[in-house]
């Protein structure tokens, strides 16, 4: 009788989907609160609540033997990480990805888009009406040259940029990029060429408000790539396109690891170039030093702490408790620093498995999204955080990869843009 009841709840009841969407809603609201000026004193408790909802969805979902094996192994590795670091986010992420099975991807992403967009618009409305949150932020944004601030000691000039309630201009620009990318991915086949132009003009307005060059460049690259895929439909089928995506992804990882290895030498080379007009190092380090100037000192920021937190000597197999509280912008470096080398390798493997599925499904817009997120994560850590609702790739992994393990085709409504 218990077995019959379980199967009815699993196969016929709306409770598993309801549990998933309640958990997802809470995760998205946590992201919105984090982006606002409001503090969330019960964030940790809410994470436990969402874990229980996703775990309930997992327990009431049918998996085959290989899927259960993958879930158990990954949860075991995540549990080891929890015991070492004291943080449970890897357990939550694995559970969330597994719980995505059976949830139509396009439906879930639409829901994510609408909730996040509504939340962001509420933050903006409360800010500009003066009810809650600052409209702008005046401070030094560090766009002066390294020589004038670090070496000469000249005080950085302050300027005013707009936050519209999101605490920092970069947070506003980042959320605008993420929502733009998600919206284009969902409605890819319905957007005409002039739609991309309109979106680009709208984002130029965001750039004027925030001055965020990184978000501006990555948004322009994403919209250009998506527009080309929309116009060149025959090109979506070519393997070379997805191979190029793999190459870009690999370069992003290799550059991040290289930066973690060489950060101190890069700092020394920049110092030597200023005082001696020579980096006093090889061409490789000199090139990294030049790149670092164009990414606002992301590499040398790894040397700003006593123990050079983020550099490769601070990495370990499963990280450690001390690595949970230090923050920097380089996302791929943060993967290995915060979670450990073994979980980091597994996360990269999951990304590569997702890329393989994008190729098999000829999901060209998904490829553009994947590549731009990979590049963005080199210099920003927005996707690498405790907030599941930030990383849309996790949801894509849940749909694509579990169907790949099961070796069955995704339903049409589970594909992001084929199902119209």
N, C-alpha and C positions, 0 to 999 in steps of 0.2 A: 504493500500500500504506500509506504514511504517512497519507494522507488518510482511508482506511478505518479505520485504527487510531484516529485522532483522533475520528472520528464515533462509533465504538463506545464509546470512553472517555467521550465527551460524553453520548451518548444512552442507553447501556445499562449503563454501569459505575456503581457506588456511590461512586467516588472523588470526584466533584465535591461531593456532599453530605457525604462524610466530611471533605474539606478544609474546607468551611464550618463544620462543627460543631467541628472541632478548633480552628480560629481563634476561633470564638465562645466556646468553653470557656476558652481562655487569656485572652481579653479579660475574661470574667466573673471569673475567678480574680484577675486584676490589680485589678479593682474591689474585690473582697473583701479582698485584701491591703492596698490603700490605706485601707480603712475600719478595719482592725485597727491595733494598735500596732506591727506589724511593718514594717520598712523593706524596700524592694525595690530592691537595688542594680543589678539587670539589667533594670529596667523598659523602658528604651529598646531593648534588644536583643529583648525579648519583643514589643514593638510591631512591630519589623521582621519577626519570625517570623509574627505574625498577618497582617501585610500580605501576606506571601508566600502564606499559605494562602488568603486571600480573593482574591488575584490569580489563583491557580490555579483557584479556583472560577469566577471571571469568565471566564478563558480557555477553560474547558470548559463554558460555557453558551451557548446559542444566542440571539443578539440579531438583530433586524432592522436595516436601514440607519439608521433614525431613532434607534434606541437606541444604536447605536455612535457616531453623530454626537454625541448628548448626552453619552455617556461621555467621548469624546475632548475635547470642548470643556471639560467640567467638570474633567477631569484636567489639561488644559492650564492652566486658571486656578489649580488647586490647586498645580501645579508652579511657576507664577510666585510664588505665596505662599511656597512652600518656599524658593525662591532668595532671596527678600527677607528672610524672617524666620528662616530656618534650621530651622523646625519643619515636620514632615511630616504633621501630624494631618489636614489637609484632604485630602491624597492618600489617607490611610487611610480617611477617612470616605466619600469618593466611591467608592472601591473596595469598601468594605463594603456600601454601599447598592446598588450595581450587582450585587454578588455575591448579594444576597438574592433575586434573581429565580429562580423555580422552587422556592424553599423555602416550604412551607406556613406562612403567618404564624402561625396558631394553634399549630401544632406548635413553631415556633421560640420563640414567647413563653412557652409552657408550659415548655420546656426552660430558658429564661432565668429564669423564676420559680423553678423547683425548685433550680437551681444556686445562685442568689443567696440564696434562703431558707435552704438548707442551709449555705452559707458564713456567713451572718449568725448562725444558731443556733449554729454551732461557735464563733464569736467570743464570743458571749454565754456559752456553756457554759464555755469556757476562762477567761473573766473571773470569773464568779461562783464557780467552784471554786478560784480563786486560782492556777491554773496559769500563765496568761499574760494580761496586760492589766489595766488598772485598772477597778474597778467604778464609781468616781465621780471627779468632778473638782471641786476647790474653788478658786474664783477669783471675780473680779468680772465679772458678766455684763452690766454696762452698762445696767441697767434704771432707774437713777436719772435724774432730770431732767437735761437738758443744762446748766441753770443751776448746779446744785449741783456738778457735776464739772468742766465746761470753764471756766465763767466765774468761779465762786467758788473753785474749786480743791479742793473737799472730796473726800477719798478715797472711791472707790466701795466699797460694802460687799461683802464676799465671802460667797458661799454655796456649798453643796454640792449638786450635781446629778449624776444618774446617767448614765454613758456605756455601761456594760455591755461594755467592751472596745473601743468604737469611737472613742475619743479625745476626743470632744466630745459633749455632750448634743444639740446640733443635728444632728450626724451620725446619731445613733441615731434621732431623730425623723424625719429626712429619709428614711432607709432604710425606716422603718416606713411612711411615706406612700407611697413609691414601690412597695413590695411590695403594699400594700393596693390601690393604683390598678391595678397590673398584674393582680393576682388577680381583682379585680372585672371588669376588661375581658375576661379570658379566660373566666370562668364567668358572664358577665352574665345569660344566660337561665336559669340554674339557681338564682340567688340569690333567695330570697323576701324580703318586706319586713322580716321579723324578722332576716334575715341581716345587713342593713345596720345594724340597731340593735345587734346583737351586735358587729359590727366597730367601730361608733362607741364602744361601751363599752370595748372593748379599747384603742382609741386614747386614750381618756380616761386609761387607766392609763399609757400612754406619756407623755402630757402631765404627769401627776403626777410621773413620774420625771425628765423633761427640762425642763419649764417652757417648752417651745418654743411660743409663741403662734402664730407664722406657720404652722408645720406643722399645728398643731391646727385653725386656721381653714380652711386649704386642704383638709385631709382631710375636715372636716365638709362643706365646700362640694361636694367631689367625691362623697361618699357620698349627700348629699341629691340632687344632680343625677342620679346613676345610679339611685337609688331612684325618682325621679319618672319617668325614662325607662322603668323597668321596669314601673311601674304604669300609666302613660299611653301605652299602645302605639300608639294612633292618632296621638298627637302626634309620634311619631318621623318621620312622613312629611312633616311640614309644612316648607315652605321657610323660614318665618319663624324657625324654631329655628336653622337653620344660618346664616341671615343675622345673627341675634343673636350667634352664635359669631364670625362675621367682624368684627362691630362691636367685641366685647370684645377680640379679637386686635389689631385696629387701634389701639384705645385703649391697650393695653399697649405697643405699639411707640411710639406718639406720646408717651406719658408718659415713656418711657425716654429718647427723644431730647430732649424738653423738659428733663428733669432734667440731662442732660449739657450742655445749653446754659446752664442757669440755676443750676448748683450753687453757684457763688461768690456770686451775688446772694442765694440762699437762705440761705447761711451769714451773710451780712451782715444780712439781714432778721431772722434769729433773734437775732443780737447786738443789733440796734437795738430789737427788741421787749422784750428783757430790761432794757436800760439806759435806753431812752427811752419805753417803752410804746407804740412805734409802729414798724412795719416800715420806714418811710421808703422804701417802694417801692409799686408798683401792686398791685391786688387779686390779679392772677395770681401774683406772687411770694409774696405773703402766704399765698395758698392752698397753694402748694407747700411753704412753710415749715411750715404746720400739718400737711399730709400727712406730711412728713418726720419729724415728732415721733412719728407713729403707726407708722412703719416703721423705728424705731430708728436714725434718722440715716443711712439709706442714701444719700440725695442728697448731704448735706454730706461724706460719706466720700470722695466724688470729689475733694475739695479738701484731703485730708490729706497729700498729697505735695508736693514742691518744685515740680513742673511740673503739678500738678492732673491726675494720670493718670486717664484715663477721661472727662474733660470733652471736649467736641467738638473743641477745638483740638488734642487729642492723637490724633485720628482721622486716617487717611490712606487712600488708595485700597486698598493692600494691607498696611497696618500696617507695622511695622518690628521689627527685632530687639530693641529696648529694651522693646517692649510685651509681651514674652513672660514676664516675670518678676514683674509687679506684679498683685496680686489684689485684687478687691473683690467685693461680693455681688450687684450689679445685673447679672443675666444678659444681658439684651438689650443693655445698654451694653457688656458684655464682648464680645459678638459683633462689634460694630463696632470696638471698641478693639483687641482681640487679633487678629482676622482681617482687618480692613479693611472699608471701606465696600462695595466691590464684592462680596467674598464674603458680607458681611452681607446685602446686598440679595438675592443669590441664595439664601441660606438662608431668608430670609423668603418669597421666591417659592416655594421648595419646600414650605414650611409651608402657604402658600395653596393650592398645587396639591393637597396632601394633604387640606386642608379641602374642596376641591371634590370630591375622590373620596369623602370621607366622606358628602357630600350625595348623590352619585350612588348610593352603595351603601346609603343610609339607615342608616348606622352611628351610631346615636344615642349609644351608650356611648363610641364612639370620639370623638365630638364633645365629650362631657363631659371625657374624658381630655385631649383637645387643648386645650380652653379652660382647664382648671385648671392644666395644665403651662405655658400661656402666662402666666397670672397669676402663678404661682409663680416663673417666670423673671424677672419684674420685680424681685423682691427677693432671689432666690437664684440662684446660678450653677451648681447641681448638674448640670444638663443640658448646660451649655456648658463642656466640659472635654476633655482629651486622652483620656478614657476612653469608648470607644465603647459599652461595656456599660452605661453609665448611662442613655443616651438611647434609650428604647424607640421614640420616634418615627422614628428612622433606619430601624429594621426595618420599620415600617409604610410608610414612603416606598418602601422597596425593593420591597415587594409591590404596593402600590397604583399607584405612579407608573409603573413600567415596564410594567405591564399597560395603563395609560392610554396610554402612548406607542404600544404595540403595537395599541391599540384592540381588545382582546379582553376577554372577561369573565374575572374571577378564577374559579378552580375553587372549588367549594363548600368544600373543606377549607382553602382559603387565606383564607376569611373568618373574622373573629375569633369571632363568636358564632352565625352562622347555621348553621354546620356543627356539629351536636351529635353 
